[in-house]
Amino acid sequence: MTKPPRKDRSERQEPAGMQEEGADERSFFADQPPERPLRGKRQDAAGDKDARHVHGHRDRLRTRFRESGANALADYEVLELLLFRLIPRRDTKPIAKALIDRFGSLGGVFGAPPDLLQEVSGIGESVAFDLKLISALAQRSLKATLMERPVLGSWSSVIDYCNAAMAHETREQFRILFLDKRNKLIADEIQGVGTVDHTPVYPREVVKRALELSATAIILVHNHPSGDPTPSRADIDMTHMIISSAKPLGITVHDHIIIGKDGYVSFKGLKLI
């Protein structure tokens, strides 16, 4: 019986995850057995030792988190724990450190645009997507906290939410928190997106939207991508114009908050309103 001809190596099917360019880097590392080229026993032993070291490091980090919580870990270690789940079978410690170094903080990592995340070695499209998804979940959780109680009684929650949503944006955003007569959040809307240092704001449109939502009070929020939250003369003048337009219609401007990468300022705190 004639045996079928053996396929030439070039005709064999590529392993899953390598069949097309741009394949999901997570599935590649998850599905492929560790590559073991021909080498001496001493090199094999060294490779096995490295694999055991990475596995043992992961176990020790998980144990520290379970027993002592996140406060026992550095920021890059918390990020490393997350990357364990997103990039199996790979040493994620250098990737976590590279992300923190590139974007400055955990907040900077989760606030970074996907295309910039992918510039870090080891981060592909799928992992960048997952990091942005986690960031969106965190923002929604913070917003849900705001919806549950009067805003003025949970000011730290307002700041936490605004920081998470805006501190690391690369362009200015002008956001309005619309409140009812009990100062509970009705709506949170971005009214405009501008350049790195300017967002056009129209006081008439701000007041019109407040009336449409039957809001009796508003909190103005915008970010400074430069990182410095100090208000400009234009910021102050625009705030006073909105206050003047809103007051005759029974709408109170509680505050104007400017968010920077490393802090925030409150117009009320600065006695500017």
C-alpha positions, 0 to 999 in steps of 0.5 A: 500500500502506497503511503501518502506523500509527506507534506513539505514543512512550508505547506504545514498549517501554522499553529493557532494564533500565528495564522494571520498578522495581528493575531490576539497576543493573549491567545498566542501565549495561552495556546502555544506550548513553550518553544523548546529548540534543540539545545544542551541539557544545561540550557534546558535546565536554565530555561526550566529554572527561569520558568519556575522562578516566574511561576513562583513569583506569581504565586508569592504576589497573589499570596501577598494580595490575598493576605494583606490586600492591595496596600501591601503592593506597589502600583506596578505589582498591582498592575502586574497581577492584572496582567497575569490574567491578560497575558498568560505564560509571560513575565509581566513584571517588566511590562507593568514597570514599563507602563508605569514609567511611560505614563507616570502612574496607574491612573495614567496607564488606565487613562492613556489612549489605546494607541499609546498603550500599544507603543509599550513592548508586550501590549497589543491591541487586545490587552490595550482594549481590556485596560480601557474596559477596566477603566470604564468599569471603574468610572461607572462604579464611581459614578454609581456612588455619586447617584446614590446620595446628595452630591454636596454631602459626598464631595470626595466622591465627586473629586474621585469621579472627575479625576478618574474621568478627566485627569488624563485626557489629552484634550480639554473637556467641559463637563456639567453635573446637573443636580435636582433640588435635593442636590442629587445627580440628574445627569453628567454630560460633556458639553464640549471637547476642545484643544490641549488648552481651550474648550469653547463654552456657551453660557446660554447653552449651559443654562438651556440644558439645565432647564431641559433637565429641570435642574436647579443646580449645576457643578462645572468641571473641566480639565487642564491637560497641561497638569496645572489646575490653576484657573486662567483669566478666561476660566474665571470670566466664563464662570461668572458669565454662566452664574449671571445667566443662570441665577435669574432662572433659579439655577445655582452654580455650586462650584467650578472644579478644574482637574489636573494630573496631580490635583484639582482646584475649586473656585469656591475653595479659592473664593472666586465664586 
